[in-house]
Amino acid sequence: MALQSMTGFARREGTSGRWRWAWELRSVNGKGLDLRLRLPPGLERMEAEVRRLAGESFSRGNLQASLSVTADENRFEAVLNRQALAAVLAMREQLDGVIDPAPLKLDTLLLVRGIVEFRESEDGEEALAARDADIAAGLLAALADLRAMREQEGSALARILHDHVTTIEGLTRTIEADPSRSPQEIAARLAAQVALLMDGMAALDRERLHAEAALLATKADLREEIDRLKAHIAAARDLLVKGGPAGRRLDFLAQEFNRESNTICSKSNASAVTAAGIELKVVIDQFREQVQNLE
């Protein structure tokens, strides 16, 4: 599966009979999947299906989905109010001999309020079902377009993250290979420090001092931090290759990267190692910032 960014936009529109419809989807970063839906009156029944389809396509992101539906033409029909007509005819019979008995004409009846009503004609069930099916198909296409855009941006982010991981690996090797970490260098530095302390201070226990110095040297060793960094680098590369919704796991690795770099800087007793550790922290911050955009 490809990595996905959490940002994207898609629009799909079409016609069904006399109806025009349009879907607009917008996605931005989010901790989980939060869908905000806007449907026109009469189509609220689609909400459950829209949420189901969105959940099948995405696992994270604040998603806004809106549907607009309009009629290309208004069709009206005349509806005869038979009760009102019967009442008018009954009144005419009651007034027989009082008013002109000439037959009622249509234009005369149309002037009587309530006899004939004009209203917008409604589509039949088959036409509405066809319209709803077309709208549902449009939603699937819009979700596919949004996913494609998110995957395209995800691919770009993956390349950036691969570069960051490569830089982290290079700095880790620089720290590992620094001469200050060689046993000979550590021994010489400790010997010089012990000699400085023993000079003129015969009362000090030489064996105890050597033991304490060795303990401090052990605590200052960076082997564990370097090994953990290498393991995190391998895990990050594996996640980037596998793809899918890896944002949370990569964010966790970014935190672990940062933890190890902080420890390296605190233990460092060489300016070159400290400088590499600081640069490592900068790259890790950049890595984590980009990870925040991944699903």
BALUMMAR-313036 format. One record per residue (C-alpha): y negated, x negated, z negated; residue in three letters. Coordinates in pm, whole numbers, m for minus. Layout:
// residues N
{yy:Y	xx:X	zz:Z	type:ALA}
...
// end
This chain:
// residues 295
{yy:0	xx:0	zz:0	type:MET}
{yy:m351	xx:m116	zz:76	type:ALA}
{yy:m610	xx:m173	zz:m193	type:LEU}
{yy:m879	xx:94	zz:m208	type:GLN}
{yy:m1242	xx:78	zz:m300	type:SER}
{yy:m1366	xx:377	zz:m497	type:MET}
{yy:m1669	xx:434	zz:m271	type:THR}
{yy:m1663	xx:623	zz:56	type:GLY}
{yy:m1788	xx:918	zz:261	type:PHE}
{yy:m1623	xx:1158	zz:506	type:ALA}
{yy:m1728	xx:1469	zz:699	type:ARG}
{yy:m1518	xx:1703	zz:907	type:ARG}
{yy:m1639	xx:2020	zz:1079	type:GLU}
{yy:m1498	xx:2272	zz:1319	type:GLY}
{yy:m1483	xx:2634	zz:1431	type:THR}
{yy:m1234	xx:2915	zz:1386	type:SER}
{yy:m1311	xx:3230	zz:1579	type:GLY}
{yy:m1673	xx:3317	zz:1504	type:ARG}
{yy:m1678	xx:3096	zz:1194	type:TRP}
{yy:m1813	xx:2743	zz:1159	type:ARG}
{yy:m1702	xx:2528	zz:866	type:TRP}
{yy:m1777	xx:2178	zz:741	type:ALA}
{yy:m1629	xx:1958	zz:467	type:TRP}
{yy:m1828	xx:1674	zz:307	type:GLU}
{yy:m1657	xx:1428	zz:71	type:LEU}
{yy:m1832	xx:1157	zz:m132	type:ARG}
{yy:m1665	xx:910	zz:m365	type:SER}
{yy:m1810	xx:659	zz:m614	type:VAL}
{yy:m1673	xx:448	zz:m899	type:ASN}
{yy:m1514	xx:623	zz:m1196	type:GLY}
{yy:m1277	xx:550	zz:m1483	type:LYS}
{yy:m1041	xx:824	zz:m1368	type:GLY}
{yy:m1026	xx:1088	zz:m1097	type:LEU}
{yy:m1310	xx:1335	zz:m1148	type:ASP}
{yy:m1342	xx:1601	zz:m875	type:LEU}
{yy:m1656	xx:1811	zz:m850	type:ARG}
{yy:m1603	xx:2095	zz:m607	type:LEU}
{yy:m1847	xx:2334	zz:m441	type:ARG}
{yy:m1697	xx:2625	zz:m247	type:LEU}
{yy:m1875	xx:2922	zz:m84	type:PRO}
{yy:m1835	xx:3271	zz:m234	type:PRO}
{yy:m1505	xx:3426	zz:m142	type:GLY}
{yy:m1319	xx:3096	zz:m104	type:LEU}
{yy:m1289	xx:3001	zz:m471	type:GLU}
{yy:m914	xx:3058	zz:m439	type:ARG}
{yy:m890	xx:2725	zz:m253	type:MET}
{yy:m989	xx:2522	zz:m560	type:GLU}
{yy:m637	xx:2463	zz:m693	type:ALA}
{yy:m513	xx:2343	zz:m353	type:GLU}
{yy:m813	xx:2113	zz:m304	type:VAL}
{yy:m755	xx:1953	zz:m644	type:ARG}
{yy:m385	xx:1907	zz:m570	type:ARG}
{yy:m448	xx:1737	zz:m235	type:LEU}
{yy:m721	xx:1513	zz:m379	type:ALA}
{yy:m487	xx:1408	zz:m660	type:GLY}
{yy:m219	xx:1315	zz:m406	type:GLU}
{yy:m463	xx:1096	zz:m212	type:SER}
{yy:m657	xx:922	zz:m491	type:PHE}
{yy:m602	xx:814	zz:m851	type:SER}
{yy:m955	xx:703	zz:m946	type:ARG}
{yy:m1316	xx:774	zz:m849	type:GLY}
{yy:m1582	xx:1038	zz:m898	type:ASN}
{yy:m1524	xx:1263	zz:m598	type:LEU}
{yy:m1763	xx:1531	zz:m475	type:GLN}
{yy:m1628	xx:1782	zz:m223	type:ALA}
{yy:m1836	xx:2059	zz:m69	type:SER}
{yy:m1745	xx:2323	zz:189	type:LEU}
{yy:m1990	xx:2526	zz:395	type:SER}
{yy:m1881	xx:2826	zz:604	type:VAL}
{yy:m2114	xx:3026	zz:831	type:THR}
{yy:m2069	xx:3294	zz:1098	type:ALA}
{yy:m2190	xx:3205	zz:1447	type:ASP}
{yy:m2274	xx:3570	zz:1518	type:GLU}
{yy:m2328	xx:3881	zz:1312	type:ASN}
{yy:m2131	xx:4180	zz:1433	type:ARG}
{yy:m2232	xx:4526	zz:1320	type:PHE}
{yy:m2050	xx:4857	zz:1336	type:GLU}
{yy:m2168	xx:5217	zz:1289	type:ALA}
{yy:m1990	xx:5409	zz:1014	type:VAL}
{yy:m2011	xx:5787	zz:998	type:LEU}
{yy:m2056	xx:5937	zz:653	type:ASN}
{yy:m1847	xx:6253	zz:705	type:ARG}
{yy:m1936	xx:6404	zz:371	type:GLN}
{yy:m2307	xx:6375	zz:447	type:ALA}
{yy:m2250	xx:6526	zz:793	type:LEU}
{yy:m2052	xx:6815	zz:645	type:ALA}
{yy:m2333	xx:6881	zz:398	type:ALA}
{yy:m2590	xx:6893	zz:680	type:VAL}
{yy:m2374	xx:7129	zz:886	type:LEU}
{yy:m2317	xx:7352	zz:585	type:ALA}
{yy:m2690	xx:7372	zz:524	type:MET}
{yy:m2743	xx:7462	zz:890	type:ARG}
{yy:m2502	xx:7755	zz:853	type:GLU}
{yy:m2684	xx:7872	zz:543	type:GLN}
{yy:m3011	xx:7867	zz:735	type:LEU}
{yy:m2865	xx:8057	zz:1031	type:ASP}
{yy:m3126	xx:8303	zz:1156	type:GLY}
{yy:m3402	xx:8116	zz:975	type:VAL}
{yy:m3420	xx:7808	zz:1196	type:ILE}
{yy:m3362	xx:7743	zz:1562	type:ASP}
{yy:m2986	xx:7779	zz:1624	type:PRO}
{yy:m2990	xx:7517	zz:1903	type:ALA}
{yy:m2698	xx:7266	zz:1881	type:PRO}
{yy:m2766	xx:6948	zz:1686	type:LEU}
{yy:m2808	xx:6639	zz:1899	type:LYS}
{yy:m2694	xx:6287	zz:1811	type:LEU}
{yy:m3046	xx:6144	zz:1807	type:ASP}
{yy:m3142	xx:6417	zz:1558	type:THR}
{yy:m2849	xx:6335	zz:1334	type:LEU}
{yy:m2933	xx:5964	zz:1344	type:LEU}
{yy:m3271	xx:6045	zz:1192	type:LEU}
{yy:m3104	xx:6194	zz:885	type:VAL}
{yy:m3064	xx:5924	zz:621	type:ARG}
{yy:m2706	xx:5868	zz:517	type:GLY}
{yy:m2534	xx:6028	zz:813	type:ILE}
{yy:m2471	xx:5698	zz:993	type:VAL}
{yy:m2464	xx:5357	zz:825	type:GLU}
{yy:m2469	xx:5021	zz:999	type:PHE}
{yy:m2287	xx:4733	zz:835	type:ARG}
{yy:m2149	xx:4392	zz:928	type:GLU}
{yy:m1800	xx:4426	zz:1061	type:SER}
{yy:m1527	xx:4240	zz:878	type:GLU}
{yy:m1259	xx:4023	zz:1033	type:ASP}
{yy:m902	xx:4135	zz:1010	type:GLY}
{yy:m647	xx:3969	zz:784	type:GLU}
{yy:m500	xx:3765	zz:1068	type:GLU}
{yy:m839	xx:3625	zz:1170	type:ALA}
{yy:m925	xx:3533	zz:811	type:LEU}
{yy:m585	xx:3372	zz:758	type:ALA}
{yy:m635	xx:3165	zz:1075	type:ALA}
{yy:m982	xx:3061	zz:955	type:ARG}
{yy:m850	xx:2955	zz:613	type:ASP}
{yy:m569	xx:2757	zz:776	type:ALA}
{yy:m820	xx:2572	zz:995	type:ASP}
{yy:m1037	xx:2496	zz:692	type:ILE}
{yy:m734	xx:2360	zz:503	type:ALA}
{yy:m642	xx:2139	zz:800	type:ALA}
{yy:m1002	xx:2015	zz:807	type:GLY}
{yy:m975	xx:1919	zz:441	type:LEU}
{yy:m663	xx:1713	zz:506	type:LEU}
{yy:m840	xx:1532	zz:789	type:ALA}
{yy:m1147	xx:1467	zz:570	type:ALA}
{yy:m930	xx:1329	zz:290	type:LEU}
{yy:m757	xx:1099	zz:540	type:ALA}
{yy:m1094	xx:979	zz:670	type:ASP}
{yy:m1215	xx:912	zz:316	type:LEU}
{yy:m899	xx:723	zz:233	type:ARG}
{yy:m933	xx:513	zz:550	type:ALA}
{yy:m1290	xx:420	zz:456	type:MET}
{yy:m1190	xx:334	zz:100	type:ARG}
{yy:m903	xx:120	zz:229	type:GLU}
{yy:m1134	xx:m57	zz:473	type:GLN}
{yy:m1370	xx:m149	zz:191	type:GLU}
{yy:m1071	xx:m233	zz:m27	type:GLY}
{yy:m953	xx:m486	zz:232	type:SER}
{yy:m1295	xx:m652	zz:227	type:ALA}
{yy:m1286	xx:m665	zz:m153	type:LEU}
{yy:m935	xx:m811	zz:m144	type:ALA}
{yy:m1057	xx:m1104	zz:66	type:ARG}
{yy:m1340	xx:m1169	zz:m178	type:ILE}
{yy:m1104	xx:m1150	zz:m476	type:LEU}
{yy:m855	xx:m1385	zz:m310	type:HIS}
{yy:m1138	xx:m1637	zz:m270	type:ASP}
{yy:m1231	xx:m1600	zz:m637	type:HIS}
{yy:m870	xx:m1655	zz:m745	type:VAL}
{yy:m852	xx:m1966	zz:m526	type:THR}
{yy:m1168	xx:m2099	zz:m691	type:THR}
{yy:m1027	xx:m2022	zz:m1037	type:ILE}
{yy:m710	xx:m2209	zz:m942	type:GLU}
{yy:m911	xx:m2509	zz:m821	type:GLY}
{yy:m1113	xx:m2528	zz:m1143	type:LEU}
{yy:m794	xx:m2497	zz:m1347	type:THR}
{yy:m648	xx:m2795	zz:m1161	type:ARG}
{yy:m971	xx:m2988	zz:m1216	type:THR}
{yy:m946	xx:m2928	zz:m1591	type:ILE}
{yy:m576	xx:m3014	zz:m1593	type:GLU}
{yy:m631	xx:m3340	zz:m1404	type:ALA}
{yy:m934	xx:m3456	zz:m1604	type:ASP}
{yy:m872	xx:m3811	zz:m1741	type:PRO}
{yy:m982	xx:m3703	zz:m2088	type:SER}
{yy:m655	xx:m3507	zz:m2117	type:ARG}
{yy:m422	xx:m3804	zz:m2054	type:SER}
{yy:m218	xx:m3927	zz:m2356	type:PRO}
{yy:m363	xx:m4277	zz:m2317	type:GLN}
{yy:m720	xx:m4147	zz:m2323	type:GLU}
{yy:m653	xx:m3920	zz:m2620	type:ILE}
{yy:m484	xx:m4208	zz:m2810	type:ALA}
{yy:m768	xx:m4449	zz:m2738	type:ALA}
{yy:m1031	xx:m4195	zz:m2845	type:ARG}
{yy:m845	xx:m4118	zz:m3167	type:LEU}
{yy:m795	xx:m4486	zz:m3243	type:ALA}
{yy:m1165	xx:m4551	zz:m3201	type:ALA}
{yy:m1254	xx:m4259	zz:m3427	type:GLN}
{yy:m1005	xx:m4368	zz:m3696	type:VAL}
{yy:m1129	xx:m4726	zz:m3683	type:ALA}
{yy:m1487	xx:m4605	zz:m3724	type:LEU}
{yy:m1393	xx:m4399	zz:m4028	type:LEU}
{yy:m1185	xx:m4679	zz:m4185	type:MET}
{yy:m1451	xx:m4942	zz:m4141	type:ASP}
{yy:m1587	xx:m5016	zz:m4488	type:GLY}
{yy:m1395	xx:m4724	zz:m4646	type:MET}
{yy:m1077	xx:m4887	zz:m4775	type:ALA}
{yy:m1019	xx:m4605	zz:m5021	type:ALA}
{yy:m918	xx:m4370	zz:m4743	type:LEU}
{yy:m545	xx:m4314	zz:m4690	type:ASP}
{yy:m482	xx:m4460	zz:m4345	type:ARG}
{yy:m158	xx:m4264	zz:m4288	type:GLU}
{yy:m315	xx:m3936	zz:m4399	type:ARG}
{yy:m613	xx:m4000	zz:m4173	type:LEU}
{yy:m388	xx:m4065	zz:m3876	type:HIS}
{yy:m196	xx:m3745	zz:m3949	type:ALA}
{yy:m515	xx:m3538	zz:m3965	type:GLU}
{yy:m639	xx:m3695	zz:m3643	type:ALA}
{yy:m312	xx:m3614	zz:m3470	type:ALA}
{yy:m335	xx:m3254	zz:m3592	type:LEU}
{yy:m688	xx:m3219	zz:m3455	type:LEU}
{yy:m574	xx:m3365	zz:m3124	type:ALA}
{yy:m293	xx:m3107	zz:m3107	type:THR}
{yy:m535	xx:m2822	zz:m3173	type:LYS}
{yy:m768	xx:m2952	zz:m2903	type:ALA}
{yy:m492	xx:m2971	zz:m2640	type:ASP}
{yy:m549	xx:m2736	zz:m2344	type:LEU}
{yy:m189	xx:m2718	zz:m2217	type:ARG}
{yy:m128	xx:m2360	zz:m2331	type:GLU}
{yy:m458	xx:m2233	zz:m2189	type:GLU}
{yy:m394	xx:m2404	zz:m1855	type:ILE}
{yy:m39	xx:m2263	zz:m1835	type:ASP}
{yy:m165	xx:m1912	zz:m1912	type:ARG}
{yy:m437	xx:m1943	zz:m1650	type:LEU}
{yy:m174	xx:m2039	zz:m1394	type:LYS}
{yy:37	xx:m1737	zz:m1491	type:ALA}
{yy:m265	xx:m1505	zz:m1461	type:HIS}
{yy:m351	xx:m1654	zz:m1122	type:ILE}
{yy:1	xx:m1582	zz:m995	type:ALA}
{yy:m13	xx:m1226	zz:m1135	type:ALA}
{yy:m353	xx:m1159	zz:m974	type:ALA}
{yy:m231	xx:m1279	zz:m635	type:ARG}
{yy:78	xx:m1062	zz:m665	type:ASP}
{yy:m132	xx:m753	zz:m739	type:LEU}
{yy:m367	xx:m825	zz:m448	type:LEU}
{yy:m73	xx:m857	zz:m210	type:VAL}
{yy:110	xx:m545	zz:m333	type:LYS}
{yy:m207	xx:m334	zz:m318	type:GLY}
{yy:m219	xx:24	zz:m438	type:GLY}
{yy:m417	xx:136	zz:m744	type:PRO}
{yy:m440	xx:m211	zz:m904	type:ALA}
{yy:m797	xx:m196	zz:m1034	type:GLY}
{yy:m713	xx:m145	zz:m1403	type:ARG}
{yy:m450	xx:m422	zz:m1408	type:ARG}
{yy:m681	xx:m666	zz:m1231	type:LEU}
{yy:m953	xx:m579	zz:m1479	type:ASP}
{yy:m712	xx:m665	zz:m1762	type:PHE}
{yy:m636	xx:m1000	zz:m1595	type:LEU}
{yy:m1010	xx:m1066	zz:m1566	type:ALA}
{yy:m1036	xx:m1021	zz:m1943	type:GLN}
{yy:m747	xx:m1264	zz:m1994	type:GLU}
{yy:m908	xx:m1514	zz:m1757	type:PHE}
{yy:m1225	xx:m1491	zz:m1962	type:ASN}
{yy:m1037	xx:m1537	zz:m2289	type:ARG}
{yy:m873	xx:m1859	zz:m2170	type:GLU}
{yy:m1198	xx:m1999	zz:m2030	type:SER}
{yy:m1375	xx:m1935	zz:m2361	type:ASN}
{yy:m1099	xx:m2118	zz:m2548	type:THR}
{yy:m1115	xx:m2412	zz:m2306	type:ILE}
{yy:m1490	xx:m2446	zz:m2356	type:CYS}
{yy:m1454	xx:m2431	zz:m2734	type:SER}
{yy:m1176	xx:m2692	zz:m2741	type:LYS}
{yy:m1324	xx:m2925	zz:m2483	type:SER}
{yy:m1418	xx:m3275	zz:m2594	type:ASN}
{yy:m1523	xx:m3400	zz:m2250	type:ALA}
{yy:m1837	xx:m3310	zz:m2061	type:SER}
{yy:m1648	xx:m3276	zz:m1730	type:ALA}
{yy:m1404	xx:m3026	zz:m1881	type:VAL}
{yy:m1687	xx:m2831	zz:m2040	type:THR}
{yy:m1873	xx:m2815	zz:m1708	type:ALA}
{yy:m1559	xx:m2693	zz:m1528	type:ALA}
{yy:m1502	xx:m2436	zz:m1804	type:GLY}
{yy:m1855	xx:m2300	zz:m1768	type:ILE}
{yy:m1818	xx:m2276	zz:m1390	type:GLU}
{yy:m1485	xx:m2103	zz:m1448	type:LEU}
{yy:m1658	xx:m1839	zz:m1661	type:LYS}
{yy:m1913	xx:m1776	zz:m1383	type:VAL}
{yy:m1642	xx:m1721	zz:m1121	type:VAL}
{yy:m1444	xx:m1497	zz:m1356	type:ILE}
{yy:m1752	xx:m1280	zz:m1412	type:ASP}
{yy:m1791	xx:m1247	zz:m1035	type:GLN}
{yy:m1422	xx:m1162	zz:m1005	type:PHE}
{yy:m1444	xx:m892	zz:m1270	type:ARG}
{yy:m1759	xx:m742	zz:m1119	type:GLU}
{yy:m1581	xx:m691	zz:m786	type:GLN}
{yy:m1268	xx:m557	zz:m957	type:VAL}
{yy:m1477	xx:m273	zz:m1105	type:GLN}
{yy:m1504	xx:m129	zz:m751	type:ASN}
{yy:m1128	xx:m106	zz:m695	type:LEU}
{yy:m919	xx:204	zz:m746	type:GLU}
// end
